[in-house]
Amino acid sequence: MSAWKADLQLLLDMKKTIKTADLYDSYGDALQVAAPGFRDFGKRDGFCGPIATVKVFDDNSRVRKALEGSGRGRVLVVDGGGSMRCALVGDVLAQLAIDNGWAGIIVNGCIRDSAEIDEMDIGIKALATNPVKSLKRGEGQSELTVIFAGVAFEPEHYVYADRDGIVVSRKDLSVETGTVLV
């Protein structure tokens, strides 16, 4: 394992047990809290990092392109418009995320291959599952503010997710507190 991958793995391990409830208790109204309704997939109970975004509709080409790039501990937020018509992430893309250093994925839409993903060392939040694969037309947008679940997900802001929910902060709360959030 390369040095950067080992460092990233250590960082991900430290962040995987973050508690959104504790963050809310400490920061309250300074956080945006996503409306409930997301399901949890993957082995990681929690994940956090700077936000990267894609906005797509029934086409996961931009999702793949993003996950093929270096994640550098970021969280990919996928605004699929809440569509339930097809999956935007499956086991192949989840493995890409792991291989390229993404901390996690949040999907305003569906995933597939959930049993396989549940055995993978990643955290994913999505609305539901659907076995139908998406279109591949290369459509969509990247690195823009996306709004869903009552939250504005802005690139380079920070997202924290666990089994209790999703919260967003304008700044890295580990820097704010001077500690690593575990």
Secondary structure, 3 states (H helix, E strand, C coil): CCHHHHHHHHHHHHHCCCCHHHHHHHHHHHCEECCCCCEEECCCCCEEEEEEEEECCCECHHHHHHHHCCCCCCEEEEECCCCCCCEEECHHHHHHHHHCCCCEEEEEEEECCHHHHCCCCCEEEEEEECCCECECCCCCEECCCEEECCEEECCCCEEEEECCEEEEECCCHHHHHCCCCC
